[in-house]
Amino acid sequence: MNRSEVRELADVYLSRFDERLERRFTEYDAKVERRLVELESRIDNKMTTGFAAVRVEIADRLSAQYRDLLRWLFIFWAGTIIPLAGLMIALIKL
């Protein structure tokens, strides 16, 4: 074998290697892309579920806070109206 034949043979092997390497990179790229899409989907589902739970918890807390506020509002309202009514009755009797 002379140098030109060795060079041609090396070029053939290098081109085959390059083709195989390119094919494997393409397969790996497709595999990574597929896994990223799956990961994005799972993360999206978890975030949607988590945000929904947080919304429910916030709504429950706001509802409880509103209930407490109304209860105290009526307590203070009654605490104001009863003495005022007593004062009005006392003034009318004078």
CNS distance restraints for C-alpha pairs under 8 A (distance, minus, plus):
assign (resid   1 and name CA) (resid   5 and name CA) 6.11 0.50 0.50
assign (resid   1 and name CA) (resid   6 and name CA) 6.68 0.50 0.50
assign (resid   2 and name CA) (resid   6 and name CA) 6.37 0.50 0.50
assign (resid   3 and name CA) (resid   7 and name CA) 6.03 0.50 0.50
assign (resid   4 and name CA) (resid   8 and name CA) 6.09 0.50 0.50
assign (resid   5 and name CA) (resid   9 and name CA) 6.05 0.50 0.50
assign (resid   6 and name CA) (resid  10 and name CA) 6.01 0.50 0.50
assign (resid   7 and name CA) (resid  11 and name CA) 6.07 0.50 0.50
assign (resid   8 and name CA) (resid  12 and name CA) 6.20 0.50 0.50
assign (resid   9 and name CA) (resid  13 and name CA) 6.25 0.50 0.50
assign (resid  10 and name CA) (resid  14 and name CA) 5.95 0.50 0.50
assign (resid  11 and name CA) (resid  15 and name CA) 6.01 0.50 0.50
assign (resid  12 and name CA) (resid  16 and name CA) 6.23 0.50 0.50
assign (resid  13 and name CA) (resid  17 and name CA) 6.02 0.50 0.50
assign (resid  14 and name CA) (resid  18 and name CA) 5.93 0.50 0.50
assign (resid  15 and name CA) (resid  19 and name CA) 6.11 0.50 0.50
assign (resid  16 and name CA) (resid  20 and name CA) 6.18 0.50 0.50
assign (resid  17 and name CA) (resid  21 and name CA) 5.95 0.50 0.50
assign (resid  18 and name CA) (resid  22 and name CA) 5.99 0.50 0.50
assign (resid  19 and name CA) (resid  23 and name CA) 6.10 0.50 0.50
assign (resid  20 and name CA) (resid  24 and name CA) 6.12 0.50 0.50
assign (resid  21 and name CA) (resid  25 and name CA) 6.13 0.50 0.50
assign (resid  22 and name CA) (resid  26 and name CA) 6.14 0.50 0.50
assign (resid  23 and name CA) (resid  27 and name CA) 6.17 0.50 0.50
assign (resid  24 and name CA) (resid  28 and name CA) 5.96 0.50 0.50
assign (resid  25 and name CA) (resid  29 and name CA) 5.92 0.50 0.50
assign (resid  26 and name CA) (resid  30 and name CA) 6.19 0.50 0.50
assign (resid  27 and name CA) (resid  31 and name CA) 6.13 0.50 0.50
assign (resid  28 and name CA) (resid  32 and name CA) 6.06 0.50 0.50
assign (resid  29 and name CA) (resid  33 and name CA) 6.04 0.50 0.50
assign (resid  30 and name CA) (resid  34 and name CA) 6.10 0.50 0.50
assign (resid  31 and name CA) (resid  35 and name CA) 6.22 0.50 0.50
assign (resid  32 and name CA) (resid  36 and name CA) 6.07 0.50 0.50
assign (resid  33 and name CA) (resid  37 and name CA) 6.25 0.50 0.50
assign (resid  34 and name CA) (resid  38 and name CA) 6.30 0.50 0.50
assign (resid  35 and name CA) (resid  39 and name CA) 6.03 0.50 0.50
assign (resid  36 and name CA) (resid  40 and name CA) 5.98 0.50 0.50
assign (resid  37 and name CA) (resid  41 and name CA) 6.16 0.50 0.50
assign (resid  38 and name CA) (resid  42 and name CA) 6.24 0.50 0.50
assign (resid  39 and name CA) (resid  43 and name CA) 6.08 0.50 0.50
assign (resid  40 and name CA) (resid  44 and name CA) 5.99 0.50 0.50
assign (resid  41 and name CA) (resid  45 and name CA) 6.18 0.50 0.50
assign (resid  42 and name CA) (resid  46 and name CA) 6.17 0.50 0.50
assign (resid  43 and name CA) (resid  47 and name CA) 6.02 0.50 0.50
assign (resid  44 and name CA) (resid  48 and name CA) 6.04 0.50 0.50
assign (resid  45 and name CA) (resid  49 and name CA) 6.14 0.50 0.50
assign (resid  46 and name CA) (resid  50 and name CA) 5.95 0.50 0.50
assign (resid  47 and name CA) (resid  51 and name CA) 5.88 0.50 0.50
assign (resid  48 and name CA) (resid  52 and name CA) 6.10 0.50 0.50
assign (resid  49 and name CA) (resid  53 and name CA) 6.29 0.50 0.50
assign (resid  50 and name CA) (resid  54 and name CA) 6.24 0.50 0.50
assign (resid  51 and name CA) (resid  55 and name CA) 6.09 0.50 0.50
assign (resid  52 and name CA) (resid  56 and name CA) 6.27 0.50 0.50
assign (resid  53 and name CA) (resid  57 and name CA) 6.18 0.50 0.50
assign (resid  54 and name CA) (resid  58 and name CA) 6.06 0.50 0.50
assign (resid  55 and name CA) (resid  59 and name CA) 6.06 0.50 0.50
assign (resid  56 and name CA) (resid  60 and name CA) 6.12 0.50 0.50
assign (resid  57 and name CA) (resid  61 and name CA) 6.18 0.50 0.50
assign (resid  58 and name CA) (resid  62 and name CA) 6.06 0.50 0.50
assign (resid  59 and name CA) (resid  63 and name CA) 6.04 0.50 0.50
assign (resid  60 and name CA) (resid  64 and name CA) 6.20 0.50 0.50
assign (resid  61 and name CA) (resid  65 and name CA) 6.08 0.50 0.50
assign (resid  62 and name CA) (resid  66 and name CA) 6.02 0.50 0.50
assign (resid  63 and name CA) (resid  67 and name CA) 6.19 0.50 0.50
assign (resid  64 and name CA) (resid  68 and name CA) 6.24 0.50 0.50
assign (resid  65 and name CA) (resid  69 and name CA) 6.11 0.50 0.50
assign (resid  66 and name CA) (resid  70 and name CA) 6.18 0.50 0.50
assign (resid  67 and name CA) (resid  71 and name CA) 6.20 0.50 0.50
assign (resid  68 and name CA) (resid  72 and name CA) 6.27 0.50 0.50
assign (resid  69 and name CA) (resid  73 and name CA) 6.04 0.50 0.50
assign (resid  70 and name CA) (resid  74 and name CA) 6.26 0.50 0.50
assign (resid  71 and name CA) (resid  75 and name CA) 6.28 0.50 0.50
assign (resid  72 and name CA) (resid  76 and name CA) 6.10 0.50 0.50
assign (resid  73 and name CA) (resid  77 and name CA) 5.94 0.50 0.50
assign (resid  74 and name CA) (resid  78 and name CA) 5.92 0.50 0.50
assign (resid  75 and name CA) (resid  79 and name CA) 6.10 0.50 0.50
assign (resid  76 and name CA) (resid  80 and name CA) 6.18 0.50 0.50
assign (resid  77 and name CA) (resid  81 and name CA) 6.09 0.50 0.50
assign (resid  78 and name CA) (resid  82 and name CA) 5.93 0.50 0.50
assign (resid  79 and name CA) (resid  83 and name CA) 6.99 0.50 0.50
assign (resid  80 and name CA) (resid  84 and name CA) 6.30 0.50 0.50
assign (resid  81 and name CA) (resid  85 and name CA) 5.95 0.50 0.50
assign (resid  82 and name CA) (resid  86 and name CA) 6.22 0.50 0.50
assign (resid  83 and name CA) (resid  87 and name CA) 6.07 0.50 0.50
assign (resid  84 and name CA) (resid  88 and name CA) 6.18 0.50 0.50
assign (resid  85 and name CA) (resid  89 and name CA) 6.18 0.50 0.50
assign (resid  86 and name CA) (resid  90 and name CA) 6.13 0.50 0.50
assign (resid  87 and name CA) (resid  91 and name CA) 6.13 0.50 0.50
assign (resid  88 and name CA) (resid  92 and name CA) 6.13 0.50 0.50
assign (resid  89 and name CA) (resid  93 and name CA) 6.30 0.50 0.50
assign (resid  90 and name CA) (resid  94 and name CA) 6.60 0.50 0.50
